Amino acid sequence: MRVLVENSLLLVLGAATGLIWANAWPASYSALLHFPLLENAHVGYLEHGARVINAHYLVNDALMALFFGIAGKEVWEALLPGGPLQDLRRAASPLCATLGGMLGPAAVYLLGAALLGRMDDLGNGWAIPCATDIAFSYLVVRLVFGADHPAVPFLLLLAIGDDALGLIALALFYPVEPLQPAALLLCAGGVLAGLGLRRAGATSFWAYLIGPGVLSWLGFALAGLHPALGLLPIIPTMPHVHTTLGARMQQLPGRSDTLSEFEHWWKLPVEGILGLFGLLNAGVGLGALGAPTALVLAGLLIGKPLGIVGGGWLAARAGLGLPPGMQLRDLFVVGCAASIGFTVALFVSVVAFPPGPVQDAAKMGALASVGAALLTFAVARLLGVSRAAPLQPLV
């Protein structure tokens, strides 16, 4: 179980189960998706009226807010004093690679959609191949390079930047309803409540989730923004330790804070939530392959590596350079590993397209991006990339 949780394999297990279930017993799988949990519920968006809250809604719109909350926590901590993105010069090369890793896939996807003459019905999926699954990509890079190679922290910085841009893209370009600005007052109220709790000395993350978190989530839902992003404004209000120790802070005894306790407590439940997310979203027919599948895979497997290499090369030409011990061929291998979209790509597929053949075909592309792991190993072997020798402890 520890191996499953630490490597995010519950998501893979859930996705595989959903895929098999949907193809072997489609009627019962459909019944699972639409099983009513609460009848005649006001959710504020989607027809602005009463609807049934089912298992799919509970996981995608409510519980996934905790997953994006943890992703937001990583981005926020990276921006704090001592965080890897606080020093802009140090972070410049990975951030340039991140930008290239967003523009490259989007450009390849949109170019393909234009050549097919299907911009009208497929163009909205441009953000699907921009995603990077940080857990799987990190695992693959560690296996290829070893734990002590500079490519590993480079990928983490790239993925954090990718998360930040991806969250912004989800909020701005994928509203679920026309924006209702007045409802954002609830979000503002949640943020003010969170700041008030911090000023009053509240340290339990439950206080921030149950009060400000619920207010912010409702604000997103009523405003027409995707409610899975509803916890993001509350994350910066939780007490956190300002330190120059960066990621090593949590390894020291007695150095903890509300934000870190939030992540520590929810890490295991969120892995379970991701398993449910895979189960409820990966259930597509094996015959769902189509143009969206090819466009998503082209964006991920071609646009992503080329964009990351292009961004890193431009950074090097501008005098920013790559980390010592890292070469351009290493950057290409990192780009291949970052082509694993999976979790976030699957999520964006759901919000980019309505249920139907196009969404199912896009999901197949997101699921198939796991194959980028094999591509990464093959490219690393072809380019002669070898594992770094473990650092010897100082005596």
N, C-alpha and C positions, 0 to 999 in steps of 0.2 A: 504493500500500500504506500509505503514511503517513496519508493521508486516511482510509482504511478503519479503521486501528488507532486513530487519535486520536479518531474519532467513534463508536467501538464498532460500526462497520458490519459487522464480521465476524460479529457475533451476528445481525444482520438477514439477512445473506447465508446463514448456516447455517440460520436458521429458515425462510427462503423455500425453500431447497433441500430441507429436510426435509418441508415442506408439499407441495411439488410431487412429490417422490419417493413419499411415502406415498399420494398419490392416483393417481399414474400407474402405479407398480409396487409395490403394497402387499406382495406376498409377499417381494420382495427387501429392502424396508425393514424388515419384521419380522425377517428373517434377520439384518440388520445389528444391530438392537437386542439380539437374543438370541445373538449370536455368542459362543461360550464362549472366554474368555481363560484361565481357570484352573478346572479341574474339582475337585470335592470340596474346596472351600475353606471353612475355618471363618471366618465373618465375625462370629459372636457374637450376632447378632440375626437376625430373620426366621427363625423355626422353630428357632432355637438349634441349628443343626446344619450339616451339609454342604450346600452349594449351589454353583451355578456362578457365578463372577464373570464377568459379561459386559460389553460395551462401555457399556451404560447405567449399570450399577453403578459402573464405573471412573470415568466422567465425573461423574455426579451425586453420588456419595458420597465419592469420593477427591479427584479433581482440583478439584472446585468448592470444596474446603476452602481452596485458594489464593485464589480469588476472595473468599470471605468473610473470609479473613485480611487482604487488602488493605482491604476495607471496614472491618474492625475496627481496622486501623491508622489510618484516617482519623478514626474516632470517638475513639480513644485520644489521638491527637495534638491533637485539638480540645479535649480536657480538660486537657492539660498546660499549665504556665505559659506565657502568651503565646498560647495557643490561643483560638479564637473562643468556645468554650463555657466557658472558665475565668472570664470576667467574666459572672456570672449576669445582671446588669442589662442588659448589652449584648445578651445572647443570649435574654433573656426573651421578647421579642415573637416571634422566629422559633420558639422552643420552644413557645409557646402556639399558634402556627399549626400546628406539627407535631402537637401533641396533638389539635387539632381535625381535622387531616388524617388522623388515625388513627381517631378516634371517629366522624366523619361517614360515611366509607365503610362501616365496620363496621355502623353503625346502619341505613343504607340497605339494605345486603345482608341483614341479619337481618330487617328489617321486610318486605322483599320475600319472603324465604323463609317467614316466618310467614303472610303473606297468601296465599301459594300452598299453605299447609298442608304444607310440605316441610322443616320444621326438622330432622326426623330424618335425612334423607339428604343435605341440602344445608347444614345449619347449620354444619358444620365448616369451610366455606370462607370464613368471615367475614374472615379475615386476607388473603385474596388481593387485594381492592381497596385494602388499606391500603398497598400497596407503591408506592414511587416509584423509577423508573429514573433515577438521578442523571445519567448520561451524556447520555441523550437530552433530559431536562428542561433540563439546563444548556445544551445546544446550542440548543434552541428559545428559551429566555429570552434568550440572547445575541443571537440573530437578531432577536428582537422589540425588545428594549430597547437593544441595543448593549452593548459591554464595560464602559462606565463608569457605567452606571445602578445605583443602590443596590439595585434588585431582584435583580441578579445575586448579590452576596454574601448577600442575604437568602435566596434559593433554596438556596444552598449550605449555609447554616446549617440551614435547614429540612430539607434532604435528609440531612444528617449526623445530626440528631436522629431523623429517620425511620428511618435505618439502625439506629441504636442500639435504638429501640423494636421494630423489626422483628426484629432478632436475638434480643432477649429473648423476643418472642412465639414465634418458631420453636423456641427451646429449651424453653420452658415448656409450650406448648400443642400441640406437634406431635412428641411422642416417637414413635419407630418401633416401640417395644416397651414393655411395662411396665418401669418404672424398676428398675434393678439397682444400688442405692446402693454396694455393695461395689466395683463396677468403677470408680467415681469416684476410688478411691484411685490408680488409674493416672494420672488427670488431675492429681491433687495431686502425684504423683511427678514428672510432667512439669514442672509449675510450679516445684517445688523444684529440679529439675535445671536449669531455665532460670535461676533465680536464682543457683544455684551457678556456672553458666558465666559469668554477668555479674560475679559477685564475683571469679572467677578471671581476669577481663580478656578473655574470649573476645569477639571482634568480628565473626567471620564468621557471617552469618545461616544458613549451611548447618549449623553446629553446633547451632543452636537448632531447625532444622527436622528434621534427621535423628535427633536424640536426643529432646529434650523434645517436639517436635512429633509424632513418631510415637507416643510414649507417650500423649499427650493424645488423639490421634485414636483410638487403640485403646480408651482409656477411654470416650470418647463412644459408640463402636460397641458395646462390650460392655455399657454401662450402659443402652442403649436410646434414647439421645439421637441426633439426626441427626448422623452423623460429619462432614458437610460443615461443621459448626460447630467441629470439633475443634481447630483452630489458635487459636481466639480466646483461650483462657486463656494461651497462650504469647506472644502479641503484647506485652503489657506487660512481659514479662521481657527483651525485647531492648533493648540499650543505645540510648538516644535523647538528643538534645540538649535540655536545658532552656534556653529562650530567650524573651525578650520580643519577638522579632522575628516570631513567628508564622509564617505561610505564606511570608514573604519570606526566611526563614532559608536555604532551599535554593538561593536565587539568589546567595548569597554564596560566593566561592571558598573551598574548604577547610572548609566547614561541612557535614559529613556525619556520618552515624551508621548503626548496623546496621539500624535500623528503616527508614530511608529507602533504604538500599541494597537491602533486601529488596523494597521496592515497585518501585524502579527496575529491578532485574534481572527481576522476575516480571511487569512490566506487559505486555510483548509476549506472552510465553507465555500469560498469563491471557486476553488477547484471543482467542488461538487456542482456548483451552479454552472460552470463551464461544461461539465459533463451533461447536464440537463439541456444546456443550450445546443450542444452538438446533437443530442438525441432528437430535439424538437425542430431543428433547422436543417439537418443534413439528410433528411428523409426525402430524397428525390428519386424518380425513376431512372434506371440506368440508360434508358433511351432518351434522356433529356439533353443529350449533347447537341450543341448547335453553335451558331455564330457567337453568342455571348461567351461560351466556353472558350473558344479559340481566342477571342479578343482579350479576355482576362488572363489567359495563360501567356499570350504574346506580350502583354504589358508587364507581367511579372517576370517571365523567364528571359525576355529580351530587353525590354525597356528599363527594368530595375537595375540589372548589373551595369548596363551601358550608362545609365544616368548616374549611378554612384561613382563609377570610374571617371566619367566626365566631370562631375562636380569635384572629386578629389584631385584630378589632374589640373583643373583650373585653379584650385586652391594652392597646389604646389607651384604652378607658374606665377601666381601672385606673391610668392615668397613665404607662404604659410607652411608649406611642406607637410610631409606625412610624419607620424611619430617615428623616432629612431628605431631601427630594426624592422621597419615595415616598408615593403616595396609595392610597386604598382600592380604586380601580379597577385600579391596578397590582397590588395584592395578589390581586384576582380573576383577573387574567391569569396571575400566578404559580401560582395554584391550578389553573388549567386545564392549564398546562405540567406541574405535578406529577402530573396524572392519567395520565401515561404510566407504566403499571406494568411492562409487558413482562418484563424479566429476572427480577426477584424475584417478580413475580406469577406468572410461568410456573413458577418453582421451587416456590412455595407450592402451586400447583395440583397438582403432582406429589406433595407430601407430605400434602396435605389429603385427597385422595381416592384410593382404590385404582384401578388401571388399569381402564378401562371407559368407558361412555358419559358418565357424570357428569364424570369427569376430563377427557375429551376436550372436552366442552362448556365447562368452566371454562378450559381452555387456549385455546380460541377467543376467549374474552373477554379473556384476558391479551394475546394476539397482536393483537387488534383495538384494544387501547388505544393503539396507535401512532397511530391516527386522532386522538387528543387533540392532536397537533401541529397538524393542520389547524384544529381547533376553537380552539386558542390564537391562531393568526394571525387567524382570523375575529373572535373576541371582541376582540382588540387593535384591529383596524381599526374595529369597531363602537363601541368606547369611546373612540376617538381617542387611543390610546396611541402615542407616537412614540419614536423612538430618541434616546438621550442623545447630545449632542455629545461627540466625543472630547476628553479632557483635553489641554490644550496643555502641552508640556514647559516647565519653568522655564528661563529663559535666565540 
